[in-house]
Amino acid sequence: MAPNTLKQKFTETEPLKVLHTDVTQIRLRKDKWGYISAVLDQVSGEILSYSISLSPNKLLILDTLEKLKQNIVPSLKPILHSDQGWHYQLKYYRDTLKTMGIEQSMSRKGNCHDNAPIEGFFNLLKRECLYRYNIDDLTELKNLVAKYINWYNNKRISLKKNGLSPVEYREQSMIF
C-alpha cells in the first residue's frame, strides 16, 4: 500500500505536480451502470485525462493513465493521489505509475476528504450535467461527459482561480 503523501495538505501552488484520481459511477437506463475514471490537477482543477466504461476494470484505469501521459511533465516529479480502491493497489497500476515517473499516494481507509479535489469534481459533473438526463447508453454518457469536461476545463470560471477557467489558470501559473 502506498503512503498518504498528501495528508490533506492541498497546498501545492504549481500545476501538474499533484494530481488526484478516482472512479465514479452513474446509473444508465435498463439497469446498467457507467463508470468514469478521471485525473484532476490539484492546482488548476483541470481534468487532465478521463475514460468511460461499463465496467470499473483494469482497462478503464490503464486507458485513463495512457491518456494522462500527454499531460505529464516527468521533471516535475508528479504525485498521483487516490483512495484505496482495489485497482489502485494492484501491481499493474503501481508499475505503470513507476514507468511514467509518477509517485503514488493513497488516502487513509474510509476518509473521502483525503481525495476531496476529485470527489468535488465528480459532484459538480453529476449535479451540473449528468443528473439532468436519463442516459440511455455508454455512447450518450461519453458524449455528455466529453462536452462537460471541455466546458469545465475551458469555460467554467472559478472565483478561487481569480475568475479563470482551469486551463487559463494553469497557463497563467506556468508562465515564468
N, C-alpha and C positions, 0 to 999 in steps of 0.2 A: 504494500500500500504506500502511495506517495505521501510525503508530508504536506501539511497545510501551511504552505509558504506564506500565503497572504494574511491569514488570521484576521480577516475582516478589516484589514488596513488598506482601504481603497484610496491610497494617497499618491499613486503614480501620476506624473504630470506629462510624460512623454508618450505619444501614441505608439501603438504596435509593440509595446513591451509587456503589458499584462492583458491577457485575453481570458474570456470566460466561455465555457461551452456547456450545453445541456441538450436534452431531448424532451420535447413535449408532445402531447397527443391531442388530436381533435376528432370529435365524432363526425363521421360521414353518414350519409343515408344508407339504408339496407344493413344496419348493424355492423358497419365496418369502421375502422379507425385509420387515421392518417398520422404519421409520425414526422416531426420536424426536428432536425438536428441543426444547430447553428453555433457559430463562433462570433463573439462580440468583443470589440476593443473597449477596454475599461475606460480609457480617457475620452475618446471621441463619441463612444456609444455606437459606432458604425458596425453593421453586420458585415463581417469580412468573408464569410462563407456560410452556406447552408445546403442542406439536402433534404429531400422528402421521400417517404416510402410508406408502404402498407405494413411494414414490419420494423421494429426497432432493433435491427440486426447489425452484424459486422459490416455489411456492405454500406449501410446508411452512414455509419461512423467513418469508414475509410473514404467514402465519397466526400464527406464534409472536410476531412483532412486534406484530401487531394486538391480540392478547390481552394483551401486555405493557403497552399504553397505559393501562389502568385502574390499573396499579400504579406508574406513573411520576410523580414529583414534579419537574417541569421546573426549579423553583427550586433543587433540589439539584444540578443540572448533572451528571447521572449519566454514568458511563463504562461502556460495554459492551465487554468483552474477549472475544476469540475466538481460535481458531487461524487458520491461513492457508488454511482451506478455500476452495474456489473460489467458493462462494456469498457468502462474506463479503468478497470482493474486487470484486464486481460493482457497477456504478453504482446499480442499483435499491436495493441494500442500503445503500450509503453515503448515498444521497439520503433513504431512509426514516428512517435514524437522525438525519440532519440536521433533517428535518422534525419529528421527535419531541424535538429538543433534547438528543440523546444524543451524547457524544463516543465515537468509535470507537477501540479499542485492539486490537492484534493481537500474538500470540505470535511469538517468533522461529521460523524454519523448523525443524521437526523437534524441538521442545522441548515435550513434553507437560506438563512441570512448570509452564510459564508459565500454564497454564489448569487447574491442579490442582483448584480447588474444584468445577467442573462435572464433571471427569473422576472425581473421588471420588464425586460423587452418582450418576453412571451406574454406577459399580462397585457401590454399595450397591443400587441399583434392580435390577440383574441378579442379584446374589448373594442378596439378601433376598426377591426376588419372582420375577422372570421366569424364571430358570434352574430354578425348581421346577415349571414347567409345560411341557407340549408344546402350544404355542399354535397353534391351527388357522388363525386368520384375523385380519384387521385389527380386526374388532369385538371379538374376545376380547382382543387386545392393548390396545386402547383402554380396555376395562373394567378390566383388571388395572392398567394404569398410573394410571388415574384413582383407583382405590381406594388404591393405594400412595402416590401423591402426597398425597392427602387425609390419610392416616395419617401419612406422613412430616412434612408441614407442621404438623399439629395435635396429634399424639400422641407421635411418636418423640422421646424426650428425648436430650439430649447433655450429657455431663459438661463439655465445653468451653463449653457455653452455660448453665452454672450449673444443670443439670438441667431445663432448659426445652425445649419444642419450638421449632422455628424461628419460628412465628407468635408464641408467647408471648415469645420473646426480642426479636423486632422490636418488639412492642407495648411491652414494658418499656423498651427502649432509646430509644424515641421519646417517652417521657413527659418533659416539660420541667419 
